[in-house]
Amino acid sequence: MLCVLVAEAIAFAQKPPAAPDHPWDLSATKQFQVPPSTVPEPKLDPAKIYTLAELVNIAEENNPDTRVAWQNAKARAGDLGITKSTLYPTLAAAVLAGTSRQGIFFGNSFQRQTVYSYSPIMIMDYQIFDLQRSQEIAISRSNLLAANFQFNDIHRKVIFAVMQAYYQLLDSKGQQDAAEANLKNAQTVQSAAEDRLKLGLATLPDVLEARSATAQADYNLQATIGATEIAHGNLANALGISPTVQFQVLSIHDIRMPDAIGETVEKSIDTALAQRPDLMQRVAELRGAQAEVKSAQRAYAPKLSFQGNAGEVRAYGEQIHLPALYSPTLGIWDAGLNLTWTLFDGLERENRLAKAHADQKQAAAAVDSVRDQVENQVWSAYSTATTALRQQKAAAALLESATESYNAALESYNYGVRSQIDVVSAQKVLADARTADVTARTNLLTGLAALAYQTGDLLYGKTP
């Protein structure tokens, strides 16, 4: 047996790589396989155009982070139930059976006696007085609240991650649409230049420049197509599904842009301080630390408990030179009160109390730190959103004027009034304006989502 154990240990022992210039042989770790997902992947309709709300619901149902936080909250609820159970007595049923043999000194000799007994009994144990129990319950209740707030915060993060990925996909699709429009404009200019060359109204360099602009527009289009595919995969990852699953989303031009941000920055900060789940989690942890201090202080108090049992006993005895004897069924009971008061424990209670005070101060400092972070985050998000709002309005005006300028330049070029350089220049300005408009729309939507994320409004389906 020893040889077998040694051989098995040698065969399955974990060894370091033999040399630094080759990867570690993973043949011995083939038993470590990633288990399949425990949640079936949702079926998405590739022909359906999904709204942001629908995608958020899919993510909340399918994202594994929410299930991790949910199970953690359920575990903390179990801890609370365990601590509450100490308020009740413990009742147990037991059956005691045994035999004993001994020599009893009687007269001038020892007489051997053998006794067989059988006793079914009920045992009760009850802690009557213990000041620490209420604080242990308070600690567990605070831990449960902290876990619940953490669960809400995970949902807040999942929602925001989906919104970011969603708007990024909309931005990529918008840039792709803009690149396709730019390519059509470049092809129109190229066609006009080639027609004028046939009529002797343009030069070959004009046509070559137009062809170069068309090739550049096609190159930019291919880049935006790749960016759209990557953004699709990022959104699928945020939803907790495979990136190969196909689905459609709205166009960024179909989303109405807001005209203003509803709340003031002061109101937004107050809202965040009242409902941010990560801040509420810190407050719950502070309450738990305060309960730890009270529990450590009450450890100096005495404890009173009751232990008792009641039942019946049946016995059969044998004694040498005497006949065997059966005893009748006898009722038995035993009860007692125990008062314990620890007078000295090697300064354990003092050290526990000092640790509890330190943890309380640390938790209070954590609340102050998170509060300051929340205020700064809301202020920054609000400033970003207001800046994005102004930029979006400016980008919309730029796109309108650039479109009019390009149309006028192309028409004038066809009549021979404007030069090729004027048309190409107007085309580039229009292309930049389209890109700026899509980017400004995305920045505004993302900025408003970030503000709702920082204030905690995302948990309640509210955006500025």
Helices and strands as residue ranges (DSSP letters): H 2-12, G 27-29, E 49-50, H 52-62, H 64-84, G 85-87, E 90-106, E 109-129, H 132-198, H 204-239, E 248-249, G 252-254, H 265-275, H 277-298, E 303-319, E 322-326, E 330-340, H 348-414, H 420-455, G 457-460
